[in-house]
């Protein structure tokens, strides 16, 4: 799995890995039913504590991103996340507020904050295109 950790970031390692696994699913590198590395394998690959890896998998399972099958491993869940529209709206609204507040705190205009979001959307779309290209060839 292609995950890069930033040890100098204020974002906890757990959140960095969770976000990057979600990104790999969104761009199609990880597909429904794909098996993820074991707790020990991922901990070794990322050079983090296995307890941290267990927390990562537990959070992803709680969010409906993966399914943990005792004795078999952790797999990417099939289909969309099983949450209500209200839950999704609340979650995204909280994250949007954080993005907007941080952007304004850094002195950006609303349009510049939206530009950051659009830039990230283009980046994810280009990653998805690249993943699909490699899959076809």
N, C-alpha and C positions, 0 to 999 in steps of 0.2 A: 504494500500500500504506500502511495506517495504522500506522506504527511511530513510537514516541516514544522518544527516547534521553534518559537521565539522565546528564549529563556529571559530576555530583557524586557518583554512585554508586561504590562500591568494586567493583561488578561490571563486568568489561571490556565495552566496547561490542560486541565480537563476540558475547559470550554474551547480551547484552541483545537483539540483533537475532535471533539463533538462536532464543531462547525466544519472541520475539514472532511470528516466522514460524510456529513450531510451534503457537502459540496460534491464529493465523489459520486454520490447517488444522483444528485441533480444533473450532473454533466454526463451521466451514463457510464462512468468507469466502473461503478458498482451497480449491479442490477438486482431486481427482486430475486430472492432465492440464493444469491451468492453467499458463500460462507466467509466470515471474517476470520482473521487469525485468532488463535486462542489467546487467553489473557496473558499467559507467559510469553508467547511469541510476540505479541504486540508490545508488551512491556520491554522485551529485549530489543526489538527493532527500534523503538522510540527512546530507549534508555531511560525508562521511568519505572516507578514502583508498580508491581502487579496489583496492589490495592487501588492505585489510581486508575489502572486499566479496568478493573472491575467496576469502579464508579462510573467510568465512561460508558461501558456497556449497559450498566443499570439505568443511566440517564437516557441513553438512546432507546432502551426498551420502554421506559416510562413514557417517552414521547411517541412511541409507536413506530420508530424508525427501524428497529431491529426486533427479532424474536429470539429469545434465549431458549434453547432446547437442551435441558439437562442431559449430559452425557454425549451430546452430539455437537454442540457448539452454538455460535451466534450467527444468525443469518439475516440478510437484508429482508425487511418485511415486504409482502406483496401489497400493491395498491397504495392509495393515498392514506395519510394519517387519519386515524379514527376519532377526529375531534369535531365538536360542534362549531358552527359558524361563529357563535359568540366567543368561544374559547380562542379560536384563531384570530378574531378581530382584537380581542383583549391582548393577546400575546404580541401580535404585530404592532398594535398601537403603542404598547410599552416600549418596544424596540425602536419604533419610528420616533417617539418622543426623545429617547436617549440620543439617537442620531442627530436630531434637530438641535437639541440643547447643546451637544458637543460642538456641532458645526457653528452655531451662533457664538458659543464661548470662544472659539478660535477666530472669530471675526468674519466668518463667511456670511454671505447673504443666503436667503432662502433658495434662490436659484442656483447658487454654487453648491449648496447641500444636495439639492436635487441632481445636480450635475455629477456629484460623487456617486450617488445611487445609480444613475444611468451608466456611468463608467464601469461600475462593478457588474451591472447587468450585461454590458457588452463583453466584459472579461469572461463571465460565466458562459455566455453564449458561444464565445470563441473556443473555450475549453470543451464545451459539448460538441461543437463541430469537429474539433480535432480528435476527440475520443471516438466519434462516429466514423471519421475518416480512417483511423487506425483499425477499427473493428471491421470495416468493409474490405480493407486491403491486407 
